[in-house]
Amino acid sequence: MFSRSSPFKTNRETLLSSFRDRSSLETYSSDTIGLSPYTVYGMFLCRGDITKPSCSDCVNDATREIAKNCTYQKEAVVFYEECMVRYSDSSFSTLMDDYPFIIRNSETFVPNPGRFGETLSNKMDDLTIKASSSPSYFLEDKERVTQPEGSYDLDSIAQCSPDLDPKNCTVCLKLAFQKTLKFSRSRNWALTFTPKCLLRYETSPSSSPLAPPPSPPRQRNGSSSINVIKGNEIFWRIFIAVMATYSCVSTFG
């Protein structure tokens, strides 16, 4: 932790302020502010399927809330449905981190869990390969699935932080999908957000003609559940807000 008068606090605010400015132009940014031992490393990542104004709104909210709720922590990450903001006193650029992570999912289930699980696994395997080889590290897909119990539209996205190499992007997405299966199996929508990648899928009744998948609003109607998973070696303070999940790290000794 750091004190109220520490240069780390000033450097953190400079970093977060720069992210608020950049988020109107970019969906991803990373930066390093200050000299050792008060250096602050940070990044933000917006979902690739949202608009720039939505990205800017999300990052603005996230940067203010992370400073408010993780007041004196040297490491923190905040997850919204549309973006993630992270800072630390240690560099994490190019590193594949999958903890902590958040999973949001519906509380309703698909009609045929076994058949759906196979369909979703095939879809995510395909998206992982294509997203990790894409210059943008982002892929969005909409497919009409026809099965004996009826047809539905399956909207999916896969995305990695641009600082990862293709191999680590692939690993990150595969681990994210394993988490999705563990905590959200057979739900009709789910979002898994880790510090370096994200997966999202949603099913809906088939409509005609097949339309591009819409960008969902930050406030989702209906009930949902949240799973927040933390690391084992450090103490994480978890703040659950209406639309965000914070992990603030405190190290002792």
Buried (B, 14 or more C-beta within 10 A) or exposed (E): BBEEEBBBBBBBBBBBEBBBEBBEEBBBBBBEBBEEEBBBBBBBBBBBBBEEEBBBBBBBBBBBBBBEBBEEBBBBBBBBBBBBBBBBBEEBEEEBBBBBBBBBBBEEEBBBEEBBBEBBEEBBEBBBBEBBEBEEBBBBBBBEBEEEEEEBBBBBBBBBBBBBEBEBBBBBBBBBBEBBBEBBBBBBBBBBBBBBBBBBBBBBEBEEEEEEBEBBEBEBEEEBEEBBBBEEEBEBBEBEEEBBBBBBBBEEE
